[in-house]
Every structure is written in C-alpha cells, then in structure tokens.
Amino acid sequence: MKKIAATLVLLTTLLACQREMPEPTQPDYNDWYALTAPEARDIKGVFGDIDGTLIITTGPHIYLTKDKGKTWTKADYKDNNGLFSITARKDTLFALTTQRNSILTEAYASSPQYFSIDQGVSWQRYNCNSIESCSLQIPLSSSRSVSGTEYSVDVLLTPIPPGGGSSWVETVGIITSTGSKITLPANHQINSLYFDQKSRLYVAASAPVCGRFDEFSFCGEMNGVLYVSKKPLE
C-alpha cells in the first residue's frame, strides 16, 4: 500500500507540473507575425494566406498550417528534389525546383516539376506539355504589393578582411520602389518575398544569425522563420 500511495503522489506531482508548463509561444512583435519552421532548415518559399491555409517549403519538404504556425502538417512530397517556391495557376499549385540567378541580382524560382490539386496536401509529378507551363517562374528576391509598389531584398556587400577579392553577402532588410526601408526584428538570410491578396508581406528566411565572417553562427536553433506583416502594406 505504501508503494501504491507513493506512486500516486508521484503521478499527481508530475501531472501538476505538466499543467503548469506554458505552451510554446511565438515571438510577439508589433508589426509582424513570426512563424518558426517545424524543422532545422531555412524557409525557402511560401504561398497562401495566414488567415486560411499557409504553405511553406524548407527545400526538401513542404508543410501546411491553418493556425498561424502553431501546428504544422507535413505534405505528401517524397522526392529528393529541393524546392524553392510554390505558386498557383487557377486551382492548381505548382512546386518550383530550380533557382535562376541569385539574391544579389534578381532571383527566380522556375521548373514546375510537381503539382497539387488538394491545396498542397499531396503532390504528383508534373509533365509540362506547353511552352507556357514549362516556362512558369516567379521572382524570389522581389514582390509587388496590391498597389503595385515593388519590395526587394536589401543586400549588403562587405569585403572580407583583410581585403581579399570576395565579399560577405548579408540581407539586411527590405527596400521599396518608393524609397522606404523595412527592417526585421532580427538578422536573417532572406530567401524570398511574397504578397497575399490582402497586400500583406511574407518574408521567408533562415533562423536568426549572429556574428559575421569567421564568427558567423545561428543565434540559437537552426529553424527558419517566416515573417508576415500584420497590416497590409502599400
């Protein structure tokens, strides 16, 4: 009986501790929602709407969320091809497997090799049969708001000490065609920009980074971050 009583006390204590443990929370910023990737990879591309279904790709995987990133569902994408972004034509989603150019110039995602007709839950091989479908591409390093203002990744090049021929590439925020600058709550390597139909900006990025040059590292976990502006942008 003493052993049973002791066991009950221990279980009661454990349950009480579990109830007191706070649920995982996302960072709270005035201007941004910050969604953390469900794995230790960058977020490469994004599609959808944060108020409904939001789809991200981390390269080899696709995830969906319907609760602003509190929970993620892994899509049925099983190919080894890495993905750079997702886009739609009418009711069909396309996964783009090639990146043209770099963030320094004007990067594009292209080569629609997979498609989904169930809002990104499952994916099938796509055999494009027309010039229009085979040449499908979308910009990564820039995107336009509903009003037509262009938002682009702001890139900083710094010569690597002690003055060699190469440069350190940093993405330090977003600039607009109207001359405005937007900074993020932390430093990241930005991979792509996207606007939804409500003119909210989505910034797909790496985990927060600390240090430069030989001291570069991730500040903590390596899970990428997706920023979403809380208000529409002009």
Sequence and secondary structure as in RCSB ss.txt:
>XXXX:A:sequence
MKKIAATLVLLTTLLACQREMPEPTQPDYNDWYALTAPEARDIKGVFGDIDGTLIITTGPHIYLTKDKGKTWTKA
DYKDNNGLFSITARKDTLFALTTQRNSILTEAYASSPQYFSIDQGVSWQRYNCNSIESCSLQIPLSSSRSVSGTE
YSVDVLLTPIPPGGGSSWVETVGIITSTGSKITLPANHQINSLYFDQKSRLYVAASAPVCGRFDEFSFCGEMNGV
LYVSKKPLE
>XXXX:A:secstr
 HHHHHHHHHHHHHHHHHHHS      B SSEEEEE SSSS   EEEE TTS EEEE SS EEEESSTTSS EE 
B   S    EEEEETTEEEEEEEEES TTS  EEEEEEEEESSTTSB EE    SHHHHT EEESSEEE TT  E
EEEEEEEEE TTT S EEEEEEEEEETTS EE  SS   EEEEEE TT  EEEEE S EE  GGG EESS    E
EEEESS   
